[in-house]
Amino acid sequence: MVDLSYVTDMAGGNNEIVFEMIDVFIGQVPEFIEEMNSCFEKKDWYNLGMIAHKAKSSVAILGMNDQSEKLKELELLAKEEKEQERYAGMIHEFEKNCLLAIEELNQHKLRNT
């Protein structure tokens, strides 16, 4: 699910920097999930799209390209207020995939310290 090659290249192979990027991601995910769910409940589609845009960058850095594409789709749909019936499923999938990624990233950190 996670491919750390991009972030590892960016960090010049420095594990400390890679771990910092992992920690930032792990810290951001609960915020993204909370903000997405809040916007969904308020039917604040524009800001849902903005949060999807921010989250897209975070998952892309960690090589979660599939999830990045799905967030791009959510971003565009939400900003145009189209296909609203899909948003809840897309948010749920983002949450599920990120929680799995966090598990994988924590395992990576344990193996590489």
C-alpha positions in Angstrom: 0.0 0.0 0.0 2.8 2.4 0.9 5.8 3.0 -1.3 8.5 5.0 0.5 10.9 5.3 -2.5 9.9 8.9 -3.3 10.2 10.2 0.3 13.4 8.2 0.8 14.9 9.8 -2.4 13.7 13.2 -1.2 15.5 12.6 2.1 18.7 11.5 0.5 18.3 8.1 2.2 18.3 9.7 5.6 16.1 7.6 7.8 15.6 10.4 10.4 14.0 12.6 7.7 11.9 9.7 6.4 10.7 9.0 10.0 9.8 12.7 10.4 7.7 12.6 7.2 6.0 9.4 8.4 5.2 11.1 11.8 3.8 14.1 10.0 1.5 11.9 8.0 0.4 9.9 11.1 -0.4 13.2 12.8 -2.3 14.6 9.9 -4.5 11.6 9.1 -6.9 12.0 12.1 -7.2 15.7 11.4 -8.1 15.0 7.7 -10.6 12.4 8.7 -12.3 14.6 11.3 -12.4 17.6 8.9 -13.8 15.5 6.0 -16.5 14.0 8.2 -17.4 17.4 9.7 -17.7 19.0 6.2 -19.7 16.0 5.0 -22.2 16.4 8.0 -22.5 20.2 7.3 -22.8 19.6 3.5 -19.9 21.9 3.1 -18.8 20.5 -0.2 -16.3 23.2 -1.2 -14.2 22.7 2.0 -14.5 19.0 1.7 -12.9 19.4 -1.7 -10.2 21.6 -0.2 -9.4 19.0 2.5 -9.2 16.2 -0.1 -6.7 18.4 -2.0 -4.5 18.8 1.1 -4.8 15.1 2.0 -3.9 14.1 -1.6 -0.4 15.7 -1.3 0.2 13.8 1.9 -0.7 10.4 0.6 1.1 11.0 -2.7 4.4 11.7 -0.9 4.1 8.3 0.7 3.5 6.6 -2.6 -0.2 5.9 -2.1 -0.9 6.7 -5.7 -4.2 4.9 -5.9 -5.5 6.8 -2.9 -4.1 10.0 -4.3 -6.1 9.6 -7.5 -9.3 8.9 -5.5 -8.8 12.0 -3.4 -8.3 14.0 -6.6 -11.7 12.7 -7.8 -13.3 13.5 -4.5 -11.8 17.0 -4.6 -13.2 17.7 -8.1 -16.6 16.2 -7.4 -17.0 18.0 -4.1 -15.9 21.4 -5.5 -18.5 21.1 -8.2 -21.1 19.5 -5.8 -21.5 16.5 -8.2 -22.4 12.9 -7.3 -22.8 13.7 -3.6 -24.1 10.2 -2.9 -20.5 8.9 -3.4 -18.8 11.2 -0.9 -19.5 9.1 2.3 -18.0 6.0 0.7 -15.0 7.9 -0.6 -14.3 9.3 2.8 -14.7 5.9 4.5 -12.3 4.4 2.0 -9.7 7.1 2.6 -10.0 6.5 6.4 -9.7 2.7 6.0 -6.7 3.0 3.6 -4.9 5.5 5.8 -5.4 3.5 9.0 -3.8 0.5 7.1 -1.0 2.7 5.9 -0.3 3.9 9.4 0.0 0.4 10.6 2.4 -0.4 7.8 4.4 2.8 8.5 4.7 2.0 12.2 6.0 -1.5 11.3 8.5 0.1 8.9 9.7 2.3 11.7 10.1 -0.6 14.1 12.1 -2.6 11.5 14.4 0.3 10.7 15.3 1.7 14.0 
